Amino acid sequence: MKIFENTKIAFQSKNNYELRRAHLLFEAVNIPALVNFSEWVLPFAKHIPGVKTLIKKSIFAHFCGGETRKESLETVEKLHEKKIGSILDYSIEGKEEESAYDNCFQEINEIIFLAKDNPAIPFVVFKPTGYGSIHLYEKVGLKEKLTEKEQIAWENIQKRYFETCKNAYENDVLLMIDAEESWMQDAVDELVTEMMKIFNRERCIIINTLQMYRHDRLEFLKNQYEEAERENYFLGYKVVRGAYMEKERERALEKGYPSPIQPDKQSTDNDYNAAIDFIFHRQDRILLFAGTHNELSCFQLKEKLEKSENPKTQQVWFGQLLGMSDNISYVLADLNFHVAKYVPYGPVNDVLPYLIRRAKENTSVAGQSGRELILIEKELKRRKQENP
Protein backbone atom coordinates (compact mmCIF):
# COMPACT_ATOMS: atom_id res chain seq x y z
CA MET A 1 0.00 0.00 0.00
CA LYS A 2 2.95 2.28 -0.61
CA ILE A 3 0.84 4.28 -3.06
CA PHE A 4 -0.77 5.96 -0.04
CA GLU A 5 2.64 7.12 1.20
CA ASN A 6 2.95 9.71 -1.55
CA THR A 7 2.62 12.86 0.55
CA LYS A 8 3.58 15.14 -2.34
CA ILE A 9 0.33 14.21 -4.10
CA ALA A 10 -1.65 13.91 -0.85
CA PHE A 11 -0.93 17.45 0.33
CA GLN A 12 -0.50 19.22 -3.01
CA SER A 13 -3.39 21.58 -2.22
CA LYS A 14 -2.11 22.62 1.21
CA ASN A 15 0.49 25.29 1.86
CA ASN A 16 2.95 25.09 4.74
CA TYR A 17 0.72 27.13 7.06
CA GLU A 18 -2.24 24.82 6.44
CA LEU A 19 -0.08 21.75 7.01
CA ARG A 20 1.27 23.08 10.31
CA ARG A 21 -2.25 23.99 11.42
CA ALA A 22 -3.40 20.45 10.57
CA HIS A 23 -0.48 19.05 12.53
CA LEU A 24 -1.45 21.06 15.58
CA LEU A 25 -5.09 19.96 15.31
CA PHE A 26 -4.29 16.26 15.05
CA GLU A 27 -1.86 16.56 17.94
CA ALA A 28 -4.74 17.99 19.98
CA VAL A 29 -7.32 15.34 19.02
CA ASN A 30 -4.71 12.70 19.83
CA ILE A 31 -5.22 13.62 23.51
CA PRO A 32 -8.58 12.15 24.69
CA ALA A 33 -8.68 14.26 27.87
CA LEU A 34 -8.37 17.46 25.83
CA VAL A 35 -11.12 16.38 23.44
CA ASN A 36 -13.44 15.50 26.35
CA PHE A 37 -12.72 18.85 27.98
CA SER A 38 -13.44 20.68 24.72
CA GLU A 39 -16.76 18.84 24.37
CA TRP A 40 -17.80 20.24 27.75
CA VAL A 41 -16.42 23.77 27.54
CA LEU A 42 -16.83 24.84 23.87
CA PRO A 43 -20.65 25.07 23.84
CA PHE A 44 -20.33 27.72 26.58
CA ALA A 45 -17.07 29.33 25.44
CA LYS A 46 -18.29 29.94 21.86
CA HIS A 47 -20.14 33.03 23.09
CA ILE A 48 -16.97 34.60 24.48
CA PRO A 49 -15.63 37.35 22.17
CA GLY A 50 -12.84 36.01 19.97
CA VAL A 51 -13.53 32.28 20.59
CA LYS A 52 -15.76 31.90 17.53
CA THR A 53 -13.04 33.49 15.36
CA LEU A 54 -10.44 31.14 16.83
CA ILE A 55 -12.64 28.11 16.11
CA LYS A 56 -13.34 29.29 12.56
CA LYS A 57 -9.65 29.78 11.78
CA SER A 58 -8.59 26.43 13.24
CA ILE A 59 -10.71 23.27 13.49
CA PHE A 60 -13.57 24.74 11.41
CA ALA A 61 -11.24 25.81 8.59
CA HIS A 62 -9.69 22.34 8.48
CA PHE A 63 -12.84 20.19 8.56
CA CYS A 64 -15.47 22.49 6.96
CA GLY A 65 -15.93 24.24 3.64
CA GLY A 66 -17.43 27.43 5.03
CA GLU A 67 -20.44 28.89 6.82
CA THR A 68 -22.62 29.05 3.69
CA ARG A 69 -22.99 27.23 0.38
CA LYS A 70 -21.45 30.21 -1.41
CA GLU A 71 -18.50 30.33 0.96
CA SER A 72 -17.95 26.57 0.49
CA LEU A 73 -17.73 26.80 -3.30
CA GLU A 74 -14.08 27.85 -3.08
CA THR A 75 -13.31 24.50 -1.41
CA VAL A 76 -15.47 22.70 -3.97
CA GLU A 77 -13.55 24.22 -6.89
CA LYS A 78 -10.21 23.59 -5.21
CA LEU A 79 -11.05 19.90 -4.87
CA HIS A 80 -12.45 19.67 -8.38
CA GLU A 81 -9.18 20.97 -9.81
CA LYS A 82 -7.61 17.78 -8.43
CA LYS A 83 -10.43 15.59 -9.83
CA ILE A 84 -12.12 15.17 -6.44
CA GLY A 85 -15.87 15.68 -6.14
CA SER A 86 -17.57 17.42 -3.22
CA ILE A 87 -20.60 16.34 -1.23
CA LEU A 88 -21.88 19.51 0.41
CA ASP A 89 -23.00 18.41 3.86
CA TYR A 90 -25.29 20.83 5.71
CA SER A 91 -23.99 19.87 9.15
CA ILE A 92 -26.51 21.42 11.50
CA GLU A 93 -27.16 18.98 14.35
CA GLY A 94 -29.32 18.91 17.46
CA LYS A 95 -32.21 21.05 16.20
CA GLU A 96 -35.67 19.68 17.09
CA GLU A 97 -38.20 22.20 15.84
CA GLU A 98 -40.39 21.90 12.75
CA SER A 99 -39.02 25.23 11.54
CA ALA A 100 -35.46 23.82 11.72
CA TYR A 101 -36.52 20.75 9.73
CA ASP A 102 -38.13 22.97 7.12
CA ASN A 103 -34.96 25.08 6.91
CA CYS A 104 -32.86 21.95 6.40
CA PHE A 105 -35.28 20.72 3.73
CA GLN A 106 -34.99 24.04 1.88
CA GLU A 107 -31.20 23.99 2.15
CA ILE A 108 -30.87 20.44 0.80
CA ASN A 109 -33.10 21.25 -2.16
CA GLU A 110 -31.05 24.35 -2.91
CA ILE A 111 -27.95 22.13 -2.99
CA ILE A 112 -29.71 19.83 -5.49
CA PHE A 113 -30.28 22.79 -7.82
CA LEU A 114 -26.64 23.79 -7.31
CA ALA A 115 -25.46 20.25 -8.12
CA LYS A 116 -27.49 20.01 -11.32
CA ASP A 117 -25.11 19.86 -14.29
CA ASN A 118 -22.18 20.56 -11.94
CA PRO A 119 -19.59 17.74 -12.10
CA ALA A 120 -17.82 19.20 -9.05
CA ILE A 121 -20.80 18.12 -6.89
CA PRO A 122 -21.60 14.50 -7.83
CA PHE A 123 -23.82 13.77 -4.78
CA VAL A 124 -26.16 15.54 -2.38
CA VAL A 125 -26.70 14.22 1.15
CA PHE A 126 -28.93 14.76 4.15
CA LYS A 127 -29.15 13.36 7.66
CA PRO A 128 -32.51 11.84 8.67
CA THR A 129 -32.50 13.88 11.90
CA GLY A 130 -32.25 16.99 9.74
CA TYR A 131 -35.77 16.16 8.52
CA GLY A 132 -37.39 15.04 11.78
CA SER A 133 -37.09 14.02 15.42
CA ILE A 134 -35.07 10.95 16.32
CA HIS A 135 -37.75 10.02 18.88
CA LEU A 136 -40.42 10.02 16.18
CA TYR A 137 -38.32 7.82 13.89
CA GLU A 138 -37.85 5.44 16.82
CA LYS A 139 -41.56 5.30 17.61
CA VAL A 140 -42.48 4.67 13.96
CA GLY A 141 -39.81 1.97 13.69
CA LEU A 142 -41.27 0.22 16.73
CA LYS A 143 -44.77 0.43 15.15
CA GLU A 144 -46.07 2.34 18.18
CA LYS A 145 -49.28 4.34 17.92
CA LEU A 146 -48.67 8.02 17.23
CA THR A 147 -50.52 10.91 18.78
CA GLU A 148 -52.37 13.26 16.44
CA LYS A 149 -49.53 15.77 16.68
CA GLU A 150 -46.93 13.06 16.04
CA GLN A 151 -48.89 11.77 13.04
CA ILE A 152 -48.81 15.24 11.49
CA ALA A 153 -45.05 15.50 12.19
CA TRP A 154 -44.44 12.07 10.61
CA GLU A 155 -46.44 13.03 7.53
CA ASN A 156 -44.24 16.15 7.28
CA ILE A 157 -41.12 13.94 7.36
CA GLN A 158 -42.54 11.75 4.60
CA LYS A 159 -43.32 14.83 2.50
CA ARG A 160 -39.78 16.16 2.96
CA TYR A 161 -38.30 12.83 1.84
CA PHE A 162 -40.62 12.54 -1.15
CA GLU A 163 -40.15 16.11 -2.37
CA THR A 164 -36.37 15.94 -1.97
CA CYS A 165 -36.14 12.60 -3.80
CA LYS A 166 -38.47 13.86 -6.53
CA ASN A 167 -36.31 16.95 -6.93
CA ALA A 168 -33.17 14.82 -7.17
CA TYR A 169 -34.82 12.55 -9.74
CA GLU A 170 -36.06 15.41 -11.91
CA ASN A 171 -32.63 17.06 -11.86
CA ASP A 172 -30.69 13.78 -12.29
CA VAL A 173 -28.74 14.31 -9.06
CA LEU A 174 -27.56 11.40 -6.91
CA LEU A 175 -29.01 11.70 -3.40
CA MET A 176 -27.58 9.99 -0.31
CA ILE A 177 -29.40 9.54 2.96
CA ASP A 178 -27.04 9.06 5.88
CA ALA A 179 -27.48 6.38 8.54
CA GLU A 180 -27.80 7.23 12.21
CA GLU A 181 -28.44 5.41 15.49
CA SER A 182 -29.86 1.88 15.20
CA TRP A 183 -32.97 2.62 17.24
CA MET A 184 -34.21 5.06 14.59
CA GLN A 185 -32.80 3.34 11.51
CA ASP A 186 -35.67 0.91 10.82
CA ALA A 187 -38.02 3.80 10.03
CA VAL A 188 -35.34 5.44 7.87
CA ASP A 189 -34.68 2.23 5.96
CA GLU A 190 -38.39 1.76 5.25
CA LEU A 191 -38.70 5.33 3.98
CA VAL A 192 -35.58 5.16 1.81
CA THR A 193 -36.59 1.79 0.37
CA GLU A 194 -39.96 3.27 -0.53
CA MET A 195 -38.18 6.16 -2.26
CA MET A 196 -35.94 3.73 -4.15
CA LYS A 197 -38.97 1.83 -5.42
CA ILE A 198 -40.45 5.07 -6.76
CA PHE A 199 -37.40 6.88 -8.12
CA ASN A 200 -34.81 4.16 -8.88
CA ARG A 201 -36.78 2.48 -11.66
CA GLU A 202 -34.56 3.58 -14.56
CA ARG A 203 -31.26 4.14 -12.74
CA CYS A 204 -29.93 4.68 -9.24
CA ILE A 205 -30.81 8.11 -7.86
CA ILE A 206 -31.53 7.37 -4.17
CA ILE A 207 -28.69 5.93 -2.06
CA ASN A 208 -29.00 4.48 1.45
CA THR A 209 -26.20 3.98 3.99
CA LEU A 210 -25.01 0.75 5.62
CA GLN A 211 -23.08 0.89 8.89
CA MET A 212 -21.24 -2.41 8.96
CA TYR A 213 -20.40 -2.27 12.66
CA ARG A 214 -23.97 -3.56 12.99
CA HIS A 215 -24.08 -7.34 12.79
CA ASP A 216 -27.35 -7.39 10.82
CA ARG A 217 -26.39 -5.16 7.89
CA LEU A 218 -24.95 -7.80 5.57
CA GLU A 219 -28.15 -9.82 5.79
CA PHE A 220 -30.14 -6.61 5.30
CA LEU A 221 -28.16 -5.85 2.12
CA LYS A 222 -28.79 -9.30 0.68
CA ASN A 223 -32.49 -9.12 1.45
CA GLN A 224 -32.73 -5.68 -0.15
CA TYR A 225 -31.01 -7.00 -3.27
CA GLU A 226 -33.44 -9.90 -3.57
CA GLU A 227 -36.38 -7.53 -3.22
CA ALA A 228 -34.94 -5.16 -5.84
CA GLU A 229 -34.44 -8.07 -8.22
CA ARG A 230 -38.02 -9.23 -7.75
CA GLU A 231 -39.53 -5.76 -8.14
CA ASN A 232 -37.02 -4.53 -10.72
CA TYR A 233 -35.58 -1.33 -9.29
CA PHE A 234 -32.03 -0.13 -8.66
CA LEU A 235 -30.14 0.21 -5.39
CA GLY A 236 -27.38 2.46 -4.15
CA TYR A 237 -25.39 2.08 -0.95
CA LYS A 238 -22.79 4.07 0.85
CA VAL A 239 -20.93 1.43 2.86
CA VAL A 240 -19.18 2.59 6.04
CA ARG A 241 -17.95 0.94 9.19
CA GLY A 242 -19.98 3.24 11.45
CA ALA A 243 -19.83 6.16 13.84
CA TYR A 244 -21.92 5.47 16.95
CA MET A 245 -20.38 2.34 18.44
CA GLU A 246 -19.82 3.49 22.03
CA LYS A 247 -23.23 5.16 22.25
CA GLU A 248 -24.92 2.03 20.83
CA ARG A 249 -23.30 -0.33 23.33
CA GLU A 250 -24.00 1.94 26.29
CA ARG A 251 -27.67 2.28 25.36
CA ALA A 252 -28.12 -1.47 24.83
CA LEU A 253 -26.58 -2.14 28.24
CA GLU A 254 -28.65 0.55 29.92
CA LYS A 255 -31.96 -0.60 28.42
CA GLY A 256 -31.20 -4.32 28.60
CA TYR A 257 -31.49 -5.37 24.97
CA PRO A 258 -28.92 -7.28 22.82
CA SER A 259 -26.28 -4.98 21.39
CA PRO A 260 -26.69 -4.42 17.63
CA ILE A 261 -22.92 -3.95 17.36
CA GLN A 262 -20.38 -6.49 16.13
CA PRO A 263 -18.45 -8.31 18.89
CA ASP A 264 -15.09 -6.96 17.68
CA LYS A 265 -13.39 -4.87 14.99
CA GLN A 266 -12.42 -7.92 12.93
CA SER A 267 -16.08 -8.88 12.59
CA THR A 268 -16.83 -5.35 11.39
CA ASP A 269 -13.97 -5.53 8.89
CA ASN A 270 -15.14 -8.93 7.66
CA ASP A 271 -18.69 -7.72 7.03
CA TYR A 272 -17.44 -4.48 5.47
CA ASN A 273 -15.31 -6.44 3.02
CA ALA A 274 -18.15 -8.88 2.34
CA ALA A 275 -20.58 -6.03 1.61
CA ILE A 276 -18.12 -4.36 -0.77
CA ASP A 277 -17.57 -7.68 -2.56
CA PHE A 278 -21.30 -8.42 -2.75
CA ILE A 279 -22.08 -5.05 -4.32
CA PHE A 280 -19.01 -5.04 -6.56
CA HIS A 281 -20.22 -8.19 -8.33
CA ARG A 282 -23.73 -6.76 -8.78
CA GLN A 283 -22.96 -3.38 -10.31
CA ASP A 284 -25.70 -3.87 -12.87
CA ARG A 285 -28.15 -3.40 -9.98
CA ILE A 286 -26.28 -1.54 -7.21
CA LEU A 287 -24.22 1.66 -7.12
CA LEU A 288 -21.34 1.48 -4.62
CA PHE A 289 -19.96 4.35 -2.58
CA ALA A 290 -17.17 3.05 -0.33
CA GLY A 291 -16.89 5.52 2.53
CA THR A 292 -13.74 4.69 4.44
CA HIS A 293 -10.46 6.05 5.76
CA ASN A 294 -9.04 2.53 5.92
CA GLU A 295 -6.09 2.28 3.55
CA LEU A 296 -6.32 -1.51 3.19
CA SER A 297 -10.01 -1.35 2.25
CA CYS A 298 -9.30 1.31 -0.37
CA PHE A 299 -6.34 -0.60 -1.75
CA GLN A 300 -8.33 -3.83 -2.03
CA LEU A 301 -11.19 -2.09 -3.86
CA LYS A 302 -8.70 -0.37 -6.17
CA GLU A 303 -7.22 -3.79 -6.95
CA LYS A 304 -10.67 -5.22 -7.67
CA LEU A 305 -11.36 -2.43 -10.14
CA GLU A 306 -8.00 -2.78 -11.86
CA LYS A 307 -8.30 -6.57 -12.19
CA SER A 308 -11.90 -6.61 -13.33
CA GLU A 309 -12.41 -7.56 -16.97
CA ASN A 310 -15.26 -5.09 -17.25
CA PRO A 311 -14.71 -2.46 -14.53
CA LYS A 312 -17.86 -0.34 -14.36
CA THR A 313 -16.02 2.40 -12.52
CA GLN A 314 -18.90 4.83 -13.00
CA GLN A 315 -20.80 2.70 -10.45
CA VAL A 316 -17.99 2.70 -7.84
CA TRP A 317 -16.92 5.68 -5.74
CA PHE A 318 -14.41 6.17 -2.95
CA GLY A 319 -15.29 8.70 -0.24
CA GLN A 320 -13.54 10.42 2.65
CA LEU A 321 -14.20 13.42 4.86
CA LEU A 322 -12.73 16.85 4.21
CA GLY A 323 -9.60 17.28 6.29
CA MET A 324 -8.91 13.57 6.67
CA SER A 325 -7.09 10.88 4.69
CA ASP A 326 -5.91 13.17 1.89
CA ASN A 327 -3.27 10.53 1.17
CA ILE A 328 -6.13 8.26 0.03
CA SER A 329 -8.38 10.81 -1.70
CA TYR A 330 -5.76 12.66 -3.71
CA VAL A 331 -3.78 9.58 -4.70
CA LEU A 332 -6.86 7.67 -5.92
CA ALA A 333 -8.09 10.74 -7.82
CA ASP A 334 -4.64 11.09 -9.38
CA LEU A 335 -5.06 7.49 -10.59
CA ASN A 336 -8.40 8.47 -12.19
CA PHE A 337 -10.73 6.67 -9.79
CA HIS A 338 -13.98 8.33 -8.75
CA VAL A 339 -13.42 10.10 -5.42
CA ALA A 340 -15.60 12.49 -3.43
CA LYS A 341 -15.08 14.33 -0.16
CA TYR A 342 -17.80 15.19 2.32
CA VAL A 343 -17.61 19.00 2.68
CA PRO A 344 -19.51 20.05 5.82
CA TYR A 345 -20.73 23.62 6.11
CA GLY A 346 -22.96 25.83 8.24
CA PRO A 347 -22.69 28.62 10.83
CA VAL A 348 -19.78 27.99 13.19
CA ASN A 349 -21.93 27.89 16.33
CA ASP A 350 -24.39 25.44 14.75
CA VAL A 351 -21.69 23.17 13.30
CA LEU A 352 -19.88 22.90 16.64
CA PRO A 353 -21.59 19.57 17.60
CA TYR A 354 -20.33 18.11 14.29
CA LEU A 355 -16.79 19.35 14.94
CA ILE A 356 -16.75 17.89 18.45
CA ARG A 357 -18.03 14.56 17.11
CA ARG A 358 -15.35 14.62 14.41
CA ALA A 359 -12.66 15.20 17.06
CA LYS A 360 -14.00 12.37 19.21
CA GLU A 361 -14.09 9.98 16.26
CA ASN A 362 -10.47 10.80 15.41
CA THR A 363 -9.56 10.04 19.02
CA SER A 364 -11.48 6.75 19.16
CA VAL A 365 -10.51 5.36 15.74
CA ALA A 366 -7.36 3.39 16.35
CA GLY A 367 -4.35 5.11 14.82
CA GLN A 368 -6.28 7.67 12.73
CA SER A 369 -4.89 10.88 14.22
CA GLY A 370 -1.46 9.28 14.62
CA ARG A 371 -1.44 8.29 10.98
CA GLU A 372 -2.38 11.82 9.92
CA LEU A 373 0.46 13.23 12.04
CA ILE A 374 3.05 10.89 10.55
CA LEU A 375 2.07 11.80 6.98
CA ILE A 376 2.02 15.54 7.68
CA GLU A 377 5.44 15.37 9.34
CA LYS A 378 6.78 13.41 6.37
CA GLU A 379 5.53 16.04 3.93
CA LEU A 380 6.87 18.96 5.97
CA LYS A 381 10.25 17.25 6.08
CA ARG A 382 10.15 16.61 2.32
CA ARG A 383 9.35 20.25 1.61
CA LYS A 384 12.13 21.45 3.88
CA GLN A 385 14.64 19.22 2.07
CA GLU A 386 13.36 20.38 -1.32
CA ASN A 387 13.44 24.06 -0.33
CA PRO A 388 15.92 24.41 2.58
C-alpha positions in Angstrom: 0.0 0.0 0.0 2.9 2.3 -0.6 0.8 4.3 -3.1 -0.8 6.0 0.0 2.6 7.1 1.2 3.0 9.7 -1.6 2.6 12.9 0.5 3.6 15.1 -2.3 0.3 14.2 -4.1 -1.7 13.9 -0.9 -0.9 17.5 0.3 -0.5 19.2 -3.0 -3.4 21.6 -2.2 -2.1 22.6 1.2 0.5 25.3 1.9 3.0 25.1 4.7 0.7 27.1 7.1 -2.2 24.8 6.4 -0.1 21.8 7.0 1.3 23.1 10.3 -2.3 24.0 11.4 -3.4 20.5 10.6 -0.5 19.0 12.5 -1.4 21.1 15.6 -5.1 20.0 15.3 -4.3 16.3 15.0 -1.9 16.6 17.9 -4.7 18.0 20.0 -7.3 15.3 19.0 -4.7 12.7 19.8 -5.2 13.6 23.5 -8.6 12.2 24.7 -8.7 14.3 27.9 -8.4 17.5 25.8 -11.1 16.4 23.4 -13.4 15.5 26.3 -12.7 18.9 28.0 -13.4 20.7 24.7 -16.8 18.8 24.4 -17.8 20.2 27.7 -16.4 23.8 27.5 -16.8 24.8 23.9 -20.7 25.1 23.8 -20.3 27.7 26.6 -17.1 29.3 25.4 -18.3 29.9 21.9 -20.1 33.0 23.1 -17.0 34.6 24.5 -15.6 37.3 22.2 -12.8 36.0 20.0 -13.5 32.3 20.6 -15.8 31.9 17.5 -13.0 33.5 15.4 -10.4 31.1 16.8 -12.6 28.1 16.1 -13.3 29.3 12.6 -9.6 29.8 11.8 -8.6 26.4 13.2 -10.7 23.3 13.5 -13.6 24.7 11.4 -11.2 25.8 8.6 -9.7 22.3 8.5 -12.8 20.2 8.6 -15.5 22.5 7.0 -15.9 24.2 3.6 -17.4 27.4 5.0 -20.4 28.9 6.8 -22.6 29.0 3.7 -23.0 27.2 0.4 -21.5 30.2 -1.4 -18.5 30.3 1.0 -17.9 26.6 0.5 -17.7 26.8 -3.3 -14.1 27.9 -3.1 -13.3 24.5 -1.4 -15.5 22.7 -4.0 -13.5 24.2 -6.9 -10.2 23.6 -5.2 -11.0 19.9 -4.9 -12.5 19.7 -8.4 -9.2 21.0 -9.8 -7.6 17.8 -8.4 -10.4 15.6 -9.8 -12.1 15.2 -6.4 -15.9 15.7 -6.1 -17.6 17.4 -3.2 -20.6 16.3 -1.2 -21.9 19.5 0.4 -23.0 18.4 3.9 -25.3 20.8 5.7 -24.0 19.9 9.2 -26.5 21.4 11.5 -27.2 19.0 14.3 -29.3 18.9 17.5 -32.2 21.1 16.2 -35.7 19.7 17.1 -38.2 22.2 15.8 -40.4 21.9 12.8 -39.0 25.2 11.5 -35.5 23.8 11.7 -36.5 20.7 9.7 -38.1 23.0 7.1 -35.0 25.1 6.9 -32.9 22.0 6.4 -35.3 20.7 3.7 -35.0 24.0 1.9 -31.2 24.0 2.2 -30.9 20.4 0.8 -33.1 21.2 -2.2 -31.0 24.4 -2.9 -27.9 22.1 -3.0 -29.7 19.8 -5.5 -30.3 22.8 -7.8 -26.6 23.8 -7.3 -25.5 20.2 -8.1 -27.5 20.0 -11.3 -25.1 19.9 -14.3 -22.2 20.6 -11.9 -19.6 17.7 -12.1 -17.8 19.2 -9.1 -20.8 18.1 -6.9 -21.6 14.5 -7.8 -23.8 13.8 -4.8 -26.2 15.5 -2.4 -26.7 14.2 1.1 -28.9 14.8 4.2 -29.1 13.4 7.7 -32.5 11.8 8.7 -32.5 13.9 11.9 -32.3 17.0 9.7 -35.8 16.2 8.5 -37.4 15.0 11.8 -37.1 14.0 15.4 -35.1 10.9 16.3 -37.8 10.0 18.9 -40.4 10.0 16.2 -38.3 7.8 13.9 -37.9 5.4 16.8 -41.6 5.3 17.6 -42.5 4.7 14.0 -39.8 2.0 13.7 -41.3 0.2 16.7 -44.8 0.4 15.2 -46.1 2.3 18.2 -49.3 4.3 17.9 -48.7 8.0 17.2 -50.5 10.9 18.8 -52.4 13.3 16.4 -49.5 15.8 16.7 -46.9 13.1 16.0 -48.9 11.8 13.0 -48.8 15.2 11.5 -45.1 15.5 12.2 -44.4 12.1 10.6 -46.4 13.0 7.5 -44.2 16.1 7.3 -41.1 13.9 7.4 -42.5 11.7 4.6 -43.3 14.8 2.5 -39.8 16.2 3.0 -38.3 12.8 1.8 -40.6 12.5 -1.1 -40.1 16.1 -2.4 -36.4 15.9 -2.0 -36.1 12.6 -3.8 -38.5 13.9 -6.5 -36.3 17.0 -6.9 -33.2 14.8 -7.2 -34.8 12.6 -9.7 -36.1 15.4 -11.9 -32.6 17.1 -11.9 -30.7 13.8 -12.3 -28.7 14.3 -9.1 -27.6 11.4 -6.9 -29.0 11.7 -3.4 -27.6 10.0 -0.3 -29.4 9.5 3.0 -27.0 9.1 5.9 -27.5 6.4 8.5 -27.8 7.2 12.2 -28.4 5.4 15.5 -29.9 1.9 15.2 -33.0 2.6 17.2 -34.2 5.1 14.6 -32.8 3.3 11.5 -35.7 0.9 10.8 -38.0 3.8 10.0 -35.3 5.4 7.9 -34.7 2.2 6.0 -38.4 1.8 5.3 -38.7 5.3 4.0 -35.6 5.2 1.8 -36.6 1.8 0.4 -40.0 3.3 -0.5 -38.2 6.2 -2.3 -35.9 3.7 -4.2 -39.0 1.8 -5.4 -40.4 5.1 -6.8 -37.4 6.9 -8.1 -34.8 4.2 -8.9 -36.8 2.5 -11.7 -34.6 3.6 -14.6 -31.3 4.1 -12.7 -29.9 4.7 -9.2 -30.8 8.1 -7.9 -31.5 7.4 -4.2 -28.7 5.9 -2.1 -29.0 4.5 1.4 -26.2 4.0 4.0 -25.0 0.7 5.6 -23.1 0.9 8.9 -21.2 -2.4 9.0 -20.4 -2.3 12.7 -24.0 -3.6 13.0 -24.1 -7.3 12.8 -27.4 -7.4 10.8 -26.4 -5.2 7.9 -24.9 -7.8 5.6 -28.1 -9.8 5.8 -30.1 -6.6 5.3 -28.2 -5.8 2.1 -28.8 -9.3 0.7 -32.5 -9.1 1.5 -32.7 -5.7 -0.1 -31.0 -7.0 -3.3 -33.4 -9.9 -3.6 -36.4 -7.5 -3.2 -34.9 -5.2 -5.8 -34.4 -8.1 -8.2 -38.0 -9.2 -7.7 -39.5 -5.8 -8.1 -37.0 -4.5 -10.7 -35.6 -1.3 -9.3 -32.0 -0.1 -8.7 -30.1 0.2 -5.4 -27.4 2.5 -4.2 -25.4 2.1 -1.0 -22.8 4.1 0.9 -20.9 1.4 2.9 -19.2 2.6 6.0 -17.9 0.9 9.2 -20.0 3.2 11.4 -19.8 6.2 13.8 -21.9 5.5 17.0 -20.4 2.3 18.4 -19.8 3.5 22.0 -23.2 5.2 22.2 -24.9 2.0 20.8 -23.3 -0.3 23.3 -24.0 1.9 26.3 -27.7 2.3 25.4 -28.1 -1.5 24.8 -26.6 -2.1 28.2 -28.6 0.6 29.9 -32.0 -0.6 28.4 -31.2 -4.3 28.6 -31.5 -5.4 25.0 -28.9 -7.3 22.8 -26.3 -5.0 21.4 -26.7 -4.4 17.6 -22.9 -3.9 17.4 -20.4 -6.5 16.1 -18.4 -8.3 18.9 -15.1 -7.0 17.7 -13.4 -4.9 15.0 -12.4 -7.9 12.9 -16.1 -8.9 12.6 -16.8 -5.4 11.4 -14.0 -5.5 8.9 -15.1 -8.9 7.7 -18.7 -7.7 7.0 -17.4 -4.5 5.5 -15.3 -6.4 3.0 -18.2 -8.9 2.3 -20.6 -6.0 1.6 -18.1 -4.4 -0.8 -17.6 -7.7 -2.6 -21.3 -8.4 -2.8 -22.1 -5.0 -4.3 -19.0 -5.0 -6.6 -20.2 -8.2 -8.3 -23.7 -6.8 -8.8 -23.0 -3.4 -10.3 -25.7 -3.9 -12.9 -28.1 -3.4 -10.0 -26.3 -1.5 -7.2 -24.2 1.7 -7.1 -21.3 1.5 -4.6 -20.0 4.3 -2.6 -17.2 3.1 -0.3 -16.9 5.5 2.5 -13.7 4.7 4.4 -10.5 6.0 5.8 -9.0 2.5 5.9 -6.1 2.3 3.5 -6.3 -1.5 3.2 -10.0 -1.4 2.3 -9.3 1.3 -0.4 -6.3 -0.6 -1.7 -8.3 -3.8 -2.0 -11.2 -2.1 -3.9 -8.7 -0.4 -6.2 -7.2 -3.8 -6.9 -10.7 -5.2 -7.7 -11.4 -2.4 -10.1 -8.0 -2.8 -11.9 -8.3 -6.6 -12.2 -11.9 -6.6 -13.3 -12.4 -7.6 -17.0 -15.3 -5.1 -17.2 -14.7 -2.5 -14.5 -17.9 -0.3 -14.4 -16.0 2.4 -12.5 -18.9 4.8 -13.0 -20.8 2.7 -10.4 -18.0 2.7 -7.8 -16.9 5.7 -5.7 -14.4 6.2 -2.9 -15.3 8.7 -0.2 -13.5 10.4 2.6 -14.2 13.4 4.9 -12.7 16.8 4.2 -9.6 17.3 6.3 -8.9 13.6 6.7 -7.1 10.9 4.7 -5.9 13.2 1.9 -3.3 10.5 1.2 -6.1 8.3 0.0 -8.4 10.8 -1.7 -5.8 12.7 -3.7 -3.8 9.6 -4.7 -6.9 7.7 -5.9 -8.1 10.7 -7.8 -4.6 11.1 -9.4 -5.1 7.5 -10.6 -8.4 8.5 -12.2 -10.7 6.7 -9.8 -14.0 8.3 -8.8 -13.4 10.1 -5.4 -15.6 12.5 -3.4 -15.1 14.3 -0.2 -17.8 15.2 2.3 -17.6 19.0 2.7 -19.5 20.0 5.8 -20.7 23.6 6.1 -23.0 25.8 8.2 -22.7 28.6 10.8 -19.8 28.0 13.2 -21.9 27.9 16.3 -24.4 25.4 14.7 -21.7 23.2 13.3 -19.9 22.9 16.6 -21.6 19.6 17.6 -20.3 18.1 14.3 -16.8 19.3 14.9 -16.8 17.9 18.5 -18.0 14.6 17.1 -15.4 14.6 14.4 -12.7 15.2 17.1 -14.0 12.4 19.2 -14.1 10.0 16.3 -10.5 10.8 15.4 -9.6 10.0 19.0 -11.5 6.7 19.2 -10.5 5.4 15.7 -7.4 3.4 16.4 -4.4 5.1 14.8 -6.3 7.7 12.7 -4.9 10.9 14.2 -1.5 9.3 14.6 -1.4 8.3 11.0 -2.4 11.8 9.9 0.5 13.2 12.0 3.1 10.9 10.5 2.1 11.8 7.0 2.0 15.5 7.7 5.4 15.4 9.3 6.8 13.4 6.4 5.5 16.0 3.9 6.9 19.0 6.0 10.3 17.3 6.1 10.1 16.6 2.3 9.3 20.2 1.6 12.1 21.4 3.9 14.6 19.2 2.1 13.4 20.4 -1.3 13.4 24.1 -0.3 15.9 24.4 2.6 
